[in-house]
């Protein structure tokens, strides 16, 4: 059996790289797009993504924001500003991606495409650190990561951030190895775009890289000045873009939201508040790390076991410490970020997932030689690789009943602020053009992605305001009027 696995591993290594990587990316795109349509029904399932989905609609019409409805109190929603102007509280990076999706009438396809591109970026990063074989193992493991696949099937802005931070690491390492300033420029552009997508994730993630670049500059200014400048200038341009965006939207460069003036750093806490919550923060970090062990691959054992082995056996790897520093910096940032959410898993550490996959791949490639050298095991390398491949296949197979099927069932139809069955029920029972009042906020939240409330919408969904409903009914005298109470949809005009 080990011989059979060894032959399979060897044959996979002989395939042209572009075919194998391209095939994995295409398969990932097909899988994530299928889940986007079949599992999530092509609609947002989280309040964050509802707001970004709607804001991207507005941007697709050619405007950064829309005017609030004359009766705006009927359309208030979490994470949306509705004070005369109507827009989300989110940074523009992912919004622009979703805008492209709306323009081609397929916003549900954006995250699957971003995920497929991340597969290619992962190969580039892994092969730059560990060689071709490490890259091929990494893209294979990407197809085994439910964390990345499920997050690439909805509308979360983490997908955009993950792609650009992965490209950032690749380009930074590449420019450091080759001295090519073009890679430095590209690294600056990538980390800049990640910054205008999720500044709260990008800043801690990129901090170790910034220290690394500055230390090199201090050691040899003549050698590293040009590349450091080429990296810093594009990043500074994107910082300027985000600050300008904040000025246009909120009148202040340092806030992302008028309702949360520290949203720009999403939101970082004071030293006093961190100290007061020390016990709570330790518990939250422990839960986050524990869930990361489970979610990356969904294996019955720790998904990070091979990363731990890599460090325990002290394998020789270049840039490994830099990658780990990026992971630890993002983990440390959660101490001063009071948010804790397990939507789709430990999503506040999502940007570290590719690093963990790359290090796992490096471990799997180098583990046989390290074991032979340190434990004096005389098993041939091909047999050792076959054994590891067999172990990974077994872990992947057992992951389905252990975790993946359970997660799939949990995401099906009614997950968090999404309810595809209810949306289709409303579409069936409501005769357009119509105005629909939601007595419960939950129903409004499920249907919010149908906003903004434009006169051209076949169905306009609004909050039920009791006696004040007549004002909105008078505003739309030619529309049929419905009221949603629980799961019941009834016509009142």
C-alpha positions, 0 to 999 in steps of 0.5 A: 500500500505504501508503494502505491501511495509512493508511486502516486506521489511521484507521478503527481510530482512529474506533472507540469506545474502549471497544469497541476496548479491550474487544475487545483485552482479550477477545481477550487473555483468549481467547488466554491462556486457550487457551494455558493449557489447550492449551500448558500443560495447565492445570498449573504448569510452574515450581517456584515456581508449583507451590508457590504452586498448592499453598499456594493450595489450602490457603488455599481450604480456609479456612486460611493453612497446613496441618498437616504430614503425620505422616510429613512427610519424604516430602513435602519440596519446594523453596520449601515449609516443612514443619516441622510446618506446611505452606505456601509461602515466597511473599508472599500477594498472588498466593496470594489470586488463585489461591485464588479460582481454586481456589474456582471450580475454574479456577485456570488462568484467573486469570493470563489474566484478570489479563493481560486486565485489564492490557491495560485498565490499559495503555490507561489509562496510555498515554492518560494520558501520550500521549492516546487514540491512544497508548492504542489503539496500546499495547493493540494492541502488548499483543496482539503481546507474546509475553512478556506473553502467555506469562507470562499463560498460566501461574501466575507471580505476576509477572502480579498484580504487573504489573497492580497496578503498571500501575494504580499508575502510572496512578493516581499520574500521574492524581492528580498531574495532577488533584489528586484524592485518590481517585486517590492512595488508589487508587495507594496501594492498588495499590502496596500490593497489588503489595508483598504480591505481589512486594516485591523487584520493587515496592520498586525499581520504586516508588522513583522515584515515591516520590522524585517525590512527596517532591520535590513535597511539599518544593516545595509542602507545602500543595498536595501534603500531602493526596495524599501522605498518601492515597497513603502510608497505604494502602501502609503498611497493606499493609506492615503486612499483610505484616509480620503475615503473616510473624509468623503464618507464620514468627514474625518480621516480617522474613522470608518463609521460615524456610529463607532469612531474607533472603527478604523482600527476595528476597534483597538482598546485602551491599556486599562480596558485590556487589563480589566478584561485580562481573564476574559481575553485569555479565555477568548484567545484559547477558544480562538486558537483551539478552534483554529486547530480544528477548522484549518483542515477539519481533521479529528486530530489537530490540524496544526500537528505537522507545523508543531513537528516542523518546529519540534524537529528544528527543520531547516527553513528560510523565512519560516520565522517571519511567517510565524511572526505574522501569525503571532502578531495577528493573534496578539492583536486579538488581545486589544480587539474585543470582538470574538466571533466564530462565524465560519470558524475563527475568522479573525485569524483567517489571514493566517490560514495560508501560512499554516498550510504552507508550513504544513506542506513544508513539514510534510515534504521535509519530515521524512528526511528529518526523521531519517536524520534525527531518529536514524530510521532507514525507511526509504524516502519514497516509502516515507512520503507514501506513508505520509500521503496515506496518513493525510488521506486517512485524516481527510476521509475521517474529517467528513463525518468528524467535522465537515458534514456537521459544518455543512449541515450547520451552514445549510439554508438558515445560518446566522442572518441568512435564510434562503428558504424564507427569501424564496417563500416571500418571492413566491407569496408577494406579488410585485410591485410590493411594499413588505413590512417586517414585524420582527427585525429578524425577518428584515435582517434575512431580507436586507440584501434586497436593499437599497430601497429604490423605487425601481425595486420590485419588492421594497422591504421595510421595518414595521413601525406600527402606526407610522407604516401609513406614511410609507404606504402613502409614499407608495400608493401604487404598490401592494402592501404585505406584512410579515409576522414570523413565517407568515406573509399576508397582504393588507392592501 
